[in-house]
Amino acid sequence: MSAGRKWLPWLLIGGPIALFSLWAMFDNTRLYFVTLLNGLTLASLYFIVASGFTLVFGLMRNVNLAHGSLYLLGGYVGYVVAAKTGWWILALAAGFAAAALGGLLMQWFILRHMQGQDLRQTMVTIGLSIVIADILLWIFTGQVYQMEAPEWLQGPIRDIPLIRAYSAYRLSLLGFGILIGIGLWWLLTRTRVGMMIRAGVDDRGMLSASGVNVNLVFATTFALGAGLAGFGGVIGAVELSMVPGEDTRLLLASLIVVIVGGMGSVVGAAIGAAILGLAETYGLAYAPTYSVVFTFVILILVLAFRPRGIMGKAA
């Protein structure tokens, strides 16, 4: 690739963004920085959910289009637990556990028998997502559910430079995203389990011949990825509310994040989530009629110049 072609995508994306940022900051500084924080916190939620999708789809090459339904399952379970106990931390744990168990059952009884059969996995998980969503609709109806933030995260944080005040809970999402990102990076690159996961993806037969129970490793990884979707569902139940259709929205967001960031890359998932979150929030704030267009323009540009994603590598 020539030097000019190498820098072309960054000029096409970065040039207009820099010009827009200069105009927006001078036009309304507070709106610009509030929107920036909104974009980063939304990106954090997208990353939490998409990081699980990265493990399952990007790393293990399991096509799980029921990931959004697991997000919905975790959110509803977390809502019920929080309503019954009043413990938000317990609701987080319950949402994670419910989605992880659902993902484990899905992988152990169905998907492990379809390894490498992408089309069958796609069709089966689409069917599972419809079944799970319909069962949740039957149990919880179409009513909108919204969980309260814990007391220690309620209300705004005041006296922040430039923006004056901002939601404490929403700001906490950045911390959750950073902690989960660091934890996944450490798991995959610095632990024996992470090495086994990557080795199993590259050469399943060789790993099995070395005495490792590959099915158990993959089932555990799948459960972790599904659990992160449920964890994100509980967080989303406070910020976005739980309502039928949110599963499709979060599944689409996860797909975009993984495709833009690069399959199997936790860092790529963080970059993809930031791009998606910022594009959505700035689009809604400054050009609501065309906000959806911005997301897909970025997706097209990334795929045109980096077909494997920003952090994607050749197989």
ZALUMZA-178862 format. One line per field, with one value per residue (C-alpha): x, y, z; residue number from 1; residue in three letters. Coordinates in steps of 0.001 Angstrom, whole numbers, always signed. Layout:
REM ZALUMZA-178862
xx: (X, ...)
yy: (Y, ...)
zz: (Z, ...)
resi: (NUM, ...)
resn: (ALA, ...)
//
This chain:
REM ZALUMZA-178862
xx: (+0, +1431, +1995, -781, -3304, -2240, -3079, -6185, -8735, -7427, -7709, -11222, -12372, -10147, -10307, -14076, -14080, -11370, -13188, -16491, -14893, -13406, -16745, -18758, -16424, -16615, -20375, -21378, -18540, -20722, -22890, -19795, -18211, -21472, -22037, -18464, -19083, -22432, -20693, -17924, -20310, -22591, -19467, -18597, -21954, -21505, -18015, -19186, -21778, -19593, -16579, -18594, -19478, -15782, -14931, -17648, -17720, -14416, -12156, -13939, -15613, -19002, -21798, -24166, -26942, -28790, -26293, -28802, -31425, -28921, -28483, -32253, -32348, -29649, -31402, -34767, -33270, -31247, -34373, -36321, -33473, -32996, -36738, -36886, -33677, -32783, -29170, -27854, -24562, -26548, -28596, -25364, -24215, -27619, -27816, -24314, -25051, -28392, -26950, -23809, -25942, -28087, -24976, -23386, -26485, -26643, -23020, -22898, -26089, -26247, -23338, -20482, -22007, -21830, -18212, -17149, -20673, -21312, -24585, -26154, -24990, -26469, -29862, -30072, -29081, -31553, -34245, -33027, -33023, -36655, -37676, -35881, -37257, -40810, -40571, -39361, -42178, -44674, -43324, -42676, -45120, -44264, -44039, -40967, -38859, -36201, -34039, -32952, -29269, -27778, -27921, -24184, -24440, -27631, -27663, -25125, -21454, -21189, -18502, -16980, -15014, -16794, -19889, -20753, -22687, -22973, -24760, -22693, -24105, -23455, -19893, -19374, -19933, -16509, -14967, -16863, -15747, -12100, -12007, -13629, -11336, -8192, -9504, -10189, -6847, -5075, -7102, -6380, -2734, -1280, -2928, -2737, -6489, -6095, -3281, -5450, -8341, -6133, -4419, -7787, -8963, -5760, -5456, -8218, -6869, -3351, -4639, -6881, -3951, -1939, -4505, -6608, -10400, -11134, -14897, -14669, -12381, -14724, -17843, -16289, -15292, -18768, -20332, -18053, -19002, -22710, -22347, -20878, -23993, -26153, -23919, -24419, -28166, -28314, -26338, -28583, -31683, -30694, -29505, -31580, -34460, -35564, -38125, -38662, -36438, -33407, -31939, -31881, -30344, -27529, -26878, -26505, -24226, -22067, -21759, -20664, -18175, -16544, -16457, -15019, -12589, -11386, -12429, -10913, -9290, -10301, -8491, -10260, -13609, -12873, -11973, -15039, -17317, -15866, -16415, -19998, -20906, -19468, -21005, -24442, -24410, -22896, -25290, -28291, -27057, -26145, -27966, -30705, -32301, -29090, -27605, -27910, -26161, -22947, -22538, -22780, -20578, -17815, -18499, -18213, -14979, -13354, -14298, -13180, -9653, -9339, -11472, -10432, -11191, -8951, -7075, -7816, -4969, -4614, -5596)
yy: (+0, +3405, +6090, +8258, +5427, +4543, +8021, +8573, +6940, +8900, +12158, +11299, +10532, +12768, +15939, +16516, +15468, +18036, +20820, +19921, +19822, +23294, +24728, +22951, +24024, +27675, +27506, +25906, +24611, +23026, +21155, +19829, +18416, +17074, +15267, +13978, +12479, +11065, +9428, +7916, +6557, +5083, +3619, +2022, +221, -873, -2133, -4176, -5961, -6173, -7490, -10648, -10789, -10350, -13433, -15550, -14326, -12582, -14995, -18367, -17918, -18954, -17018, -16197, -13903, -14562, -12306, -9449, -11715, -12655, -8927, -8652, -11756, -10372, -7006, -8473, -10861, -8012, -5846, -8548, -9217, -5498, -5045, -7984, -7353, -3703, -4744, -3385, -5308, -8527, -7601, -7254, -10688, -12253, -10730, -11968, -15450, -15814, -14847, -16947, -20001, -19401, -19069, -22177, -24295, -22905, -23719, -27111, -28595, -26924, -24863, -27222, -29712, -27104, -25985, -24358, -24457, -20721, -20829, -23404, -21436, -18259, -19790, -21646, -18613, -16391, -18906, -18997, -15202, -15078, -17784, -16105, -12665, -14022, -15854, -12634, -10705, -13278, -13007, -9262, -8038, -4972, -2688, -495, -1381, +905, +132, +2788, +3505, +2637, +5459, +6099, +6755, +8796, +12481, +14599, +15297, +19082, +21701, +19825, +22292, +23364, +21165, +22107, +18910, +15366, +12146, +10159, +6855, +7569, +8638, +5374, +3471, +4629, +2926, -306, -327, +322, -2370, -4970, -4068, -4423, -7675, -9242, -8106, -9650, -12877, -13376, -12291, -12963, -16163, -19847, -19912, -17126, -19009, -22135, -20170, -18684, -22010, -23761, -21265, -21649, -25455, -27228, -30715, -29979, -28466, -31481, -33843, -32077, -33233, -30073, -30436, -28090, -28354, -27231, -24302, -23150, -23608, -21517, -18797, -18790, -18499, -15539, -13796, -14384, -13251, -9930, -9411, -9980, -7678, -4984, -5649, -4769, -1574, -748, -1324, +1801, +3989, +2887, +885, -2637, -2960, -5420, -4425, -3466, -6900, -6148, -2719, -4066, -7002, -4600, -2352, -5359, -6433, -2951, -2689, -6050, -5384, -1871, -2708, -6028, -9567, -11041, -7820, -6386, -3128, -3073, -3567, -550, +1570, +398, +1104, +4609, +5343, +4066, +5798, +9157, +8990, +8276, +10956, +13732, +12833, +13058, +16343, +18182, +16452, +14178, +13585, +12046, +10540, +6932, +7847, +8887, +5468, +3630, +6129, +5366, +1636, +1881, +3897, +1502, -1568, +108, +726, -1814, -4836, -6763, -3810, -1208, -3709, -6798, -9025, -11487, -15026)
zz: (+0, -961, +1670, +194, +283, +3809, +5120, +2961, +5312, +8301, +6334, +5148, +8700, +10807, +8694, +8909, +12607, +13441, +11579, +13223, +16683, +16261, +15120, +17841, +20670, +19668, +19027, +22364, +24527, +27205, +24698, +22934, +26115, +27544, +24256, +24398, +27838, +26704, +23759, +25866, +28500, +25825, +24216, +27540, +27638, +24023, +24850, +27841, +25707, +22586, +24527, +25196, +21512, +20691, +22761, +21157, +17565, +17024, +18895, +19004, +15590, +17008, +15296, +18172, +17005, +20273, +22074, +22200, +23777, +26495, +27152, +27585, +29814, +32119, +32325, +33270, +35847, +37340, +37532, +39395, +41837, +42514, +43073, +45515, +47457, +46902, +46262, +42957, +43216, +43683, +40618, +38606, +39750, +39024, +35538, +34736, +36092, +34283, +30900, +31490, +32290, +29208, +27045, +28580, +27859, +24329, +23619, +25314, +23903, +20488, +19151, +20027, +17596, +14794, +15078, +11804, +10336, +10220, +8304, +10662, +13704, +12255, +11545, +14867, +16969, +15103, +16051, +19662, +19878, +18710, +21206, +24137, +23241, +22943, +26289, +27943, +26255, +27564, +31119, +31331, +28632, +26557, +29597, +29952, +33003, +34429, +37422, +39897, +40280, +43687, +46226, +46083, +42331, +42289, +41461, +39582, +40223, +40390, +39725, +36776, +34601, +31391, +31894, +35513, +36445, +35138, +36174, +38692, +37476, +33832, +34602, +36501, +33245, +32089, +35114, +34449, +30816, +31658, +34350, +32103, +29214, +31344, +32837, +29436, +28026, +31023, +30757, +27059, +26946, +30397, +31674, +30842, +30165, +27610, +25887, +25738, +24229, +21511, +20869, +20577, +17984, +15930, +16133, +18050, +17287, +18521, +21777, +22348, +21671, +24386, +26962, +27282, +27410, +24504, +24869, +28508, +27616, +24848, +26999, +29792, +27325, +25784, +29255, +30071, +26818, +27439, +31054, +29919, +27796, +30886, +32944, +30315, +30439, +34138, +33533, +30582, +32706, +34658, +31796, +28793, +30362, +29403, +26635, +23748, +20843, +22903, +22161, +18420, +18988, +21182, +18837, +15899, +17985, +18947, +15324, +14257, +17132, +16302, +12550, +12887, +15692, +14295, +15137, +18275, +19497, +22877, +22072, +18704, +20437, +22661, +19620, +17707, +20693, +21073, +17378, +17472, +20743, +19691, +16205, +17664, +20348, +18229, +15420, +17759, +19268, +16062, +13189, +14587, +11186, +9824, +12998, +11770, +8522, +10295, +11883, +8597, +6726, +9243, +8874, +5076, +5236, +7703, +5656, +2419, +3688, +6553, +5574, +8720, +10981, +12591, +14795, +12710, +11547, +8721, +9679)
resi: (1, 2, 3, 4, 5, 6, 7, 8, 9, 10, 11, 12, 13, 14, 15, 16, 17, 18, 19, 20, 21, 22, 23, 24, 25, 26, 27, 28, 29, 30, 31, 32, 33, 34, 35, 36, 37, 38, 39, 40, 41, 42, 43, 44, 45, 46, 47, 48, 49, 50, 51, 52, 53, 54, 55, 56, 57, 58, 59, 60, 61, 62, 63, 64, 65, 66, 67, 68, 69, 70, 71, 72, 73, 74, 75, 76, 77, 78, 79, 80, 81, 82, 83, 84, 85, 86, 87, 88, 89, 90, 91, 92, 93, 94, 95, 96, 97, 98, 99, 100, 101, 102, 103, 104, 105, 106, 107, 108, 109, 110, 111, 112, 113, 114, 115, 116, 117, 118, 119, 120, 121, 122, 123, 124, 125, 126, 127, 128, 129, 130, 131, 132, 133, 134, 135, 136, 137, 138, 139, 140, 141, 142, 143, 144, 145, 146, 147, 148, 149, 150, 151, 152, 153, 154, 155, 156, 157, 158, 159, 160, 161, 162, 163, 164, 165, 166, 167, 168, 169, 170, 171, 172, 173, 174, 175, 176, 177, 178, 179, 180, 181, 182, 183, 184, 185, 186, 187, 188, 189, 190, 191, 192, 193, 194, 195, 196, 197, 198, 199, 200, 201, 202, 203, 204, 205, 206, 207, 208, 209, 210, 211, 212, 213, 214, 215, 216, 217, 218, 219, 220, 221, 222, 223, 224, 225, 226, 227, 228, 229, 230, 231, 232, 233, 234, 235, 236, 237, 238, 239, 240, 241, 242, 243, 244, 245, 246, 247, 248, 249, 250, 251, 252, 253, 254, 255, 256, 257, 258, 259, 260, 261, 262, 263, 264, 265, 266, 267, 268, 269, 270, 271, 272, 273, 274, 275, 276, 277, 278, 279, 280, 281, 282, 283, 284, 285, 286, 287, 288, 289, 290, 291, 292, 293, 294, 295, 296, 297, 298, 299, 300, 301, 302, 303, 304, 305, 306, 307, 308, 309, 310, 311, 312, 313, 314, 315)
resn: (MET, SER, ALA, GLY, ARG, LYS, TRP, LEU, PRO, TRP, LEU, LEU, ILE, GLY, GLY, PRO, ILE, ALA, LEU, PHE, SER, LEU, TRP, ALA, MET, PHE, ASP, ASN, THR, ARG, LEU, TYR, PHE, VAL, THR, LEU, LEU, ASN, GLY, LEU, THR, LEU, ALA, SER, LEU, TYR, PHE, ILE, VAL, ALA, SER, GLY, PHE, THR, LEU, VAL, PHE, GLY, LEU, MET, ARG, ASN, VAL, ASN, LEU, ALA, HIS, GLY, SER, LEU, TYR, LEU, LEU, GLY, GLY, TYR, VAL, GLY, TYR, VAL, VAL, ALA, ALA, LYS, THR, GLY, TRP, TRP, ILE, LEU, ALA, LEU, ALA, ALA, GLY, PHE, ALA, ALA, ALA, ALA, LEU, GLY, GLY, LEU, LEU, MET, GLN, TRP, PHE, ILE, LEU, ARG, HIS, MET, GLN, GLY, GLN, ASP, LEU, ARG, GLN, THR, MET, VAL, THR, ILE, GLY, LEU, SER, ILE, VAL, ILE, ALA, ASP, ILE, LEU, LEU, TRP, ILE, PHE, THR, GLY, GLN, VAL, TYR, GLN, MET, GLU, ALA, PRO, GLU, TRP, LEU, GLN, GLY, PRO, ILE, ARG, ASP, ILE, PRO, LEU, ILE, ARG, ALA, TYR, SER, ALA, TYR, ARG, LEU, SER, LEU, LEU, GLY, PHE, GLY, ILE, LEU, ILE, GLY, ILE, GLY, LEU, TRP, TRP, LEU, LEU, THR, ARG, THR, ARG, VAL, GLY, MET, MET, ILE, ARG, ALA, GLY, VAL, ASP, ASP, ARG, GLY, MET, LEU, SER, ALA, SER, GLY, VAL, ASN, VAL, ASN, LEU, VAL, PHE, ALA, THR, THR, PHE, ALA, LEU, GLY, ALA, GLY, LEU, ALA, GLY, PHE, GLY, GLY, VAL, ILE, GLY, ALA, VAL, GLU, LEU, SER, MET, VAL, PRO, GLY, GLU, ASP, THR, ARG, LEU, LEU, LEU, ALA, SER, LEU, ILE, VAL, VAL, ILE, VAL, GLY, GLY, MET, GLY, SER, VAL, VAL, GLY, ALA, ALA, ILE, GLY, ALA, ALA, ILE, LEU, GLY, LEU, ALA, GLU, THR, TYR, GLY, LEU, ALA, TYR, ALA, PRO, THR, TYR, SER, VAL, VAL, PHE, THR, PHE, VAL, ILE, LEU, ILE, LEU, VAL, LEU, ALA, PHE, ARG, PRO, ARG, GLY, ILE, MET, GLY, LYS, ALA, ALA)
//
